[in-house]
């Protein structure tokens, strides 16, 4: 009877954490309307969803169909499409997905280290501030986290088709998932299940390749997205040169923008200004819109800069990695004007920063303990590898880094933290390298 009460108590505690996760993500719905959920990137995603509704395919719609989209992948617009008439419902669904990720993290951790470890893992995901704030806007992070997390978990649980398909879909939501394609096969390779590894890789690659073929057909560029080369050209390469030559970053960025604009003659088409506003006013982006093939030049030049100055690139990347790993997210807008008193805002900012510092410390100490205690457990190394690869990929963008880029890695780090703080009370064979 006592064992039953303990199990019931653990379930109640986990349920409380999952409900808390939902409340923290859905509480913004107390505000009327949905304008507060529209961020800088949201306008383009909403325009693409309207394009799907208008029969434009994956292209923005503003009173008419725009050109085929090559910068943003179709995953998130497809998600938004059913909710265009009820945008607040999309935020509620994103809040539910966040709570579901907490439940998945707890279940996965609990099977490996017991229910207490699972509850801690769920709690870390539930109270992660960037993840909470991501969920209240029409941006990709909440959906991406909800698709990517089960992809890695499924690979570790031995479900190759689910893992590969989920990872492929995740790449169509945010292309950063590309870096995890080799990793999704690693659990099967470690078990010498070559069919499983092939199935996982094939499912992911087929989904990704299908979209790359579409881009090649509509624009002559075989790529998942032109945004990656653009970001390298806008942020990574200029920062490397600025550091190496000791010149202002803005000067290098202006020079790069001029070089890109020279290669592509400006085309004035009536109505283009409406669609141009969706991408901002950067001349480099405008040049890429006019000629998507410019992404090849951007990629080759960025890579040549990195290869010419590898030490400067490594230093910039390391600085970005450290920031993403340990820097708290700083609240800036007072919840979009809801808090107007400067002292109250400063107090909330300080409390939020301190709270995040504690959570990040708990998380990273737990990760270290998990790896230290079981250094030959390949499952833990795959989880850590997934998290570090996601953080490292975003670390190269220097001044464009946002703490929200850390969110996809949080569930994997939370699992390791739960295992590290509460070593396994569940008897299972150790997965060794």
C-alpha positions in Angstrom: 0.0 0.0 0.0 2.8 2.4 0.8 4.5 1.7 -2.6 1.1 2.5 -4.2 0.9 5.9 -2.4 4.5 6.7 -3.4 3.7 6.0 -7.0 0.5 8.0 -6.9 2.4 10.9 -5.3 5.0 10.9 -8.0 2.3 10.9 -10.7 0.6 13.9 -9.0 3.9 15.7 -8.8 4.6 15.1 -12.5 1.0 16.1 -13.4 1.5 19.4 -11.5 4.7 20.1 -13.4 3.1 19.4 -16.8 0.1 21.6 -15.9 2.5 24.3 -14.7 4.3 24.1 -18.1 1.0 24.6 -19.9 -0.1 27.5 -17.7 3.3 29.4 -18.1 2.9 29.1 -21.9 -0.8 29.8 -22.1 -1.1 32.6 -19.6 -0.5 35.1 -22.3 -4.0 34.2 -23.7 -5.4 36.3 -20.9 -4.6 39.3 -23.0 -7.2 40.0 -25.7 -6.5 39.6 -29.4 -3.4 38.1 -31.0 -1.3 41.1 -32.0 1.0 40.5 -29.1 1.9 37.1 -30.6 3.2 38.6 -33.8 7.0 39.0 -33.7 9.4 40.1 -36.4 9.5 36.7 -38.1 5.8 36.1 -37.6 4.6 38.3 -40.5 6.3 36.0 -43.1 5.1 32.8 -41.6 1.5 34.1 -41.5 1.8 35.4 -45.1 3.1 31.9 -46.1 0.1 30.2 -44.3 -2.2 32.6 -46.2 -0.5 31.6 -49.4 -1.3 28.0 -48.7 -4.9 28.9 -48.1 -5.1 31.0 -51.3 -3.7 28.2 -53.4 -0.3 29.8 -54.0 1.7 26.9 -52.7 4.5 27.7 -50.4 4.6 31.4 -51.3 3.6 34.5 -49.4 0.2 36.1 -50.0 -0.5 39.8 -49.7 -3.6 40.5 -51.8 -1.9 38.4 -54.5 0.6 35.4 -54.6 4.2 36.3 -54.2 7.2 34.4 -55.6 8.0 30.8 -54.4 9.5 30.8 -50.9 13.1 29.5 -50.6 14.2 31.1 -47.3 11.7 29.6 -44.9 10.8 25.9 -45.0 7.2 24.8 -45.1 6.7 23.1 -41.8 5.6 26.0 -39.6 3.3 27.6 -42.3 1.6 24.3 -42.7 1.0 24.2 -38.9 -0.4 27.7 -38.9 -2.7 27.1 -41.9 -5.7 25.5 -40.0 -5.6 28.3 -37.4 -5.6 31.4 -39.6 -9.2 32.2 -38.6 -8.4 31.4 -34.9 -4.8 32.5 -34.3 -5.2 32.4 -30.5 -5.9 28.7 -30.8 -2.5 28.2 -32.4 -0.9 29.7 -29.2 -2.9 27.3 -27.1 -1.7 24.4 -29.2 1.9 25.6 -28.9 1.4 25.7 -25.1 0.0 22.2 -25.2 3.0 21.0 -27.2 5.3 22.5 -24.6 3.5 20.6 -21.8 3.7 17.4 -24.0 7.5 17.8 -24.3 7.7 18.0 -20.5 5.8 14.7 -20.3 8.0 13.0 -22.9 11.2 14.2 -21.1 9.8 12.8 -17.8 8.8 9.5 -19.3 12.1 9.0 -21.1 14.2 10.0 -18.0 12.0 8.0 -15.7 12.6 4.8 -17.6 16.4 5.3 -17.1 16.7 6.8 -13.7 13.4 6.7 -11.9 10.4 9.0 -11.4 12.2 11.7 -9.4 14.8 12.2 -12.1 11.9 12.4 -14.6 10.1 15.0 -12.6 13.3 17.1 -12.4 13.8 16.8 -16.2 10.2 17.9 -16.8 10.6 20.8 -14.4 13.7 22.2 -16.2 11.8 22.1 -19.5 8.7 23.6 -17.9 10.4 26.7 -16.4 12.9 27.5 -19.1 12.2 31.1 -19.8 13.3 31.3 -23.5 11.2 28.3 -24.3 8.2 29.8 -22.5 8.5 33.1 -24.4 9.0 31.2 -27.7 5.6 29.5 -27.2 3.7 32.7 -27.1 4.7 33.9 -30.5 4.0 32.7 -34.1 7.6 31.4 -34.5 9.0 27.9 -35.1 10.6 27.1 -31.8 7.7 25.5 -30.0 6.7 23.2 -32.9 10.3 22.4 -33.7 11.1 21.3 -30.1 7.9 19.2 -30.1 9.0 17.3 -33.2 12.7 17.1 -32.7 12.6 15.8 -29.1 10.7 12.6 -30.0 12.9 12.1 -33.0 16.0 11.7 -30.8 14.1 9.8 -28.2 12.6 7.4 -30.8 16.1 6.7 -32.1 17.3 5.8 -28.6 14.2 3.7 -28.1 14.9 1.7 -31.3 12.2 3.1 -33.7 14.2 3.9 -36.8 11.3 5.0 -39.1 9.7 7.2 -36.5 13.1 8.7 -35.6 14.0 9.4 -39.2 10.6 10.7 -40.3 10.3 13.0 -37.3 13.8 14.3 -37.9 13.0 15.0 -41.6 9.9 16.8 -40.6 11.8 18.8 -38.0 14.2 19.9 -40.7 11.2 21.3 -42.7 10.3 23.3 -39.6 13.8 24.6 -38.9 16.7 23.5 -41.1 19.2 23.4 -38.2 17.9 19.8 -37.7 20.1 18.9 -40.7 23.1 18.6 -38.4 21.5 15.8 -36.5 20.8 13.6 -39.5 24.0 11.5 -38.9 23.3 11.4 -35.1 19.8 9.8 -35.6 21.6 6.7 -37.0 24.1 6.4 -34.2 22.0 4.4 -31.7 21.4 1.7 -34.4 25.1 1.7 -35.4 26.0 1.3 -31.7 23.7 -1.8 -31.6 25.1 -3.0 -34.9 21.6 -2.7 -36.4 22.6 -1.7 -39.9 19.0 -1.9 -41.2 17.8 0.4 -38.5 20.5 2.9 -39.2 19.7 2.8 -43.0 16.0 3.1 -42.3 16.5 6.1 -40.0 18.8 7.9 -42.5 16.7 7.1 -45.5 13.5 8.4 -43.9 15.1 11.7 -42.9 17.0 12.2 -46.2 14.0 11.4 -48.4 11.9 14.0 -46.7 14.6 16.7 -46.8 15.5 15.8 -50.4 11.9 16.2 -51.5 11.9 19.8 -50.5 15.4 20.4 -52.0 14.0 19.1 -55.3 11.1 21.5 -55.1 13.5 24.4 -54.6 15.6 23.2 -57.6 12.5 23.1 -59.8 11.1 26.5 -58.9 14.4 28.4 -58.6 17.2 26.2 -59.9 18.8 25.9 -56.5 19.1 22.4 -55.0 19.0 23.3 -51.3 16.8 22.9 -48.3 16.9 26.7 -47.7 19.0 29.7 -48.9 18.8 31.1 -45.4 21.9 29.2 -44.1 24.3 30.6 -46.7 22.8 34.0 -46.2 23.3 33.9 -42.4 26.9 32.9 -42.9 27.4 35.7 -45.3 25.6 38.3 -43.2 27.0 37.5 -39.8 29.7 34.8 -39.6 32.1 35.8 -42.3 32.0 39.6 -41.6 32.6 38.9 -37.9 35.7 36.8 -38.7 37.1 39.5 -41.0 36.3 42.2 -38.4 38.2 40.3 -35.7 41.1 39.4 -37.9 41.6 42.9 -39.4 40.5 44.8 -36.3 38.0 46.9 -38.2 34.4 47.7 -37.3 31.9 44.9 -38.0 29.4 47.3 -39.6 32.0 48.3 -42.2 32.6 44.8 -43.2 28.9 44.0 -43.4 28.3 47.0 -45.6 31.1 45.8 -47.9 29.6 42.3 -48.1 26.1 43.8 -48.8 27.6 45.9 -51.7 29.3 42.9 -53.2 26.1 40.9 -53.2 24.1 43.7 -54.6 26.5 44.3 -57.5 26.1 40.7 -58.6 22.3 41.0 -58.9 20.8 43.8 -60.9 17.8 45.4 -59.1 14.4 44.5 -60.5 11.5 46.8 -60.0 8.3 44.9 -60.2 5.0 46.5 -59.1 4.0 45.2 -55.8 7.4 43.8 -54.8 7.7 46.3 -52.0 4.8 44.7 -50.2 6.6 41.3 -50.2 10.0 42.9 -49.5 8.7 44.2 -46.2 8.3 40.6 -45.0 12.0 40.1 -45.2 13.2 43.4 -43.7 15.2 46.1 -45.4 18.6 44.5 -45.6 20.0 44.9 -49.2 21.7 41.5 -49.1 18.3 39.8 -48.5 16.8 41.8 -51.3 19.6 40.7 -53.6 19.0 37.1 -52.6 15.3 37.4 -53.2 16.0 38.6 -56.8 18.4 35.8 -57.4 18.3 32.7 -55.1 21.3 31.3 -56.9 23.3 34.0 -55.2 23.3 31.7 -52.2 26.0 29.7 -53.9 28.2 32.7 -54.0 27.4 33.5 -50.4 28.3 30.0 -49.2 31.6 29.8 -51.2 32.8 33.2 -50.0 31.8 32.5 -46.4 33.6 29.2 -46.4 36.7 30.7 -48.0 36.8 33.4 -45.3 36.5 30.8 -42.5 39.2 28.6 -44.0 41.5 31.6 -44.4 41.1 32.7 -40.8 40.2 29.5 -38.8 41.5 30.8 -35.4 39.3 33.9 -35.5 36.4 31.8 -36.6 37.0 29.4 -33.7 37.3 32.2 -31.1 34.0 33.8 -32.3 32.3 30.5 -32.3 33.6 29.6 -28.8 32.4 33.0 -27.5 28.9 32.4 -29.0 28.8 28.9 -27.7 29.5 30.0 -24.1 26.9 32.7 -24.4 24.3 30.3 -25.6 25.2 27.7 -23.0 25.1 29.8 -19.8 23.8 33.3 -20.6 20.2 34.0 -19.2 17.6 35.5 -21.5 17.2 39.2 -20.6 13.6 40.5 -20.6 13.5 43.7 -22.6 10.0 44.9 -23.4 8.0 44.4 -20.2 5.7 41.9 -21.8 5.1 44.3 -24.8 4.1 47.3 -22.7 2.1 45.5 -20.0 4.6 46.6 -17.4 5.3 50.3 -17.6 6.8 51.1 -14.3 10.7 51.2 -14.8 11.4 50.0 -11.3 9.0 47.1 -11.5 10.4 46.1 -14.8 14.0 46.3 -13.5 13.0 44.1 -10.5 11.3 41.6 -12.7 14.3 41.5 -15.1 16.7 40.9 -12.1 14.5 38.2 -10.7 14.1 36.5 -14.0 17.9 36.6 -14.7 18.7 35.2 -11.2 16.1 32.5 -11.6 17.4 31.5 -15.0 21.0 31.4 -13.6 19.9 28.9 -10.9 18.1 26.7 -13.4 21.0 26.8 -15.9 23.5 25.9 -13.0 21.3 23.0 -11.9 21.0 21.8 -15.4 24.7 21.9 -16.4 25.9 20.5 -13.0 23.5 17.6 -13.5 24.7 17.0 -17.1 28.3 16.9 -15.8 27.4 14.5 -13.0 25.6 12.2 -15.5 28.5 12.0 -17.9 31.1 11.7 -15.0 29.3 8.8 -13.4 28.7 6.8 -16.6 31.3 7.9 -19.1 30.8 4.9 -21.3 27.0 5.2 -21.7 26.5 5.9 -25.4 22.9 7.0 -24.9 24.0 9.9 -22.7 26.7 10.9 -25.2 24.1 10.9 -28.0 21.8 13.1 -25.9 24.7 15.4 -25.1 25.9 15.4 -28.7 22.4 16.4 -29.9 22.3 19.3 -27.5 25.8 20.5 -28.2 25.4 20.3 -31.9 22.3 22.4 -31.8 24.0 25.0 -29.7 27.2 25.0 -31.7 25.4 25.4 -35.0 23.8 28.6 -33.7 27.0 29.8 -32.1 28.6 30.8 -35.4 26.2 33.8 -36.0 28.0 36.1 -33.5 25.9 39.3 -33.1 22.8 37.6 -34.4 22.7 35.1 -31.6 19.5 34.9 -29.6 19.0 32.9 -26.4 15.9 31.4 -27.9 18.2 29.3 -30.1 19.1 27.3 -27.0 15.5 26.0 -26.6 15.7 22.9 -28.9 18.6 21.6 -26.8 16.9 22.0 -23.4 14.9 18.7 -23.3 18.1 16.7 -24.0 20.1 18.6 -21.4 17.2 18.3 -18.9 17.2 14.5 -19.3 20.9 14.3 -18.6 20.4 16.7 -15.6 17.7 14.5 -14.1 19.9 11.4 -14.5 22.9 13.3 -13.0 21.1 14.6 -9.9 19.2 11.4 -9.2 21.3 8.3 -10.3 19.4 5.4 -11.6 17.1 3.6 -9.2 15.9 1.5 -12.2 17.8 -1.7 -12.9 18.8 -1.7 -16.5 21.9 -2.8 -18.5 24.3 0.0 -19.1 24.6 0.9 -22.7 28.4 1.0 -23.3 30.6 2.2 -26.1 
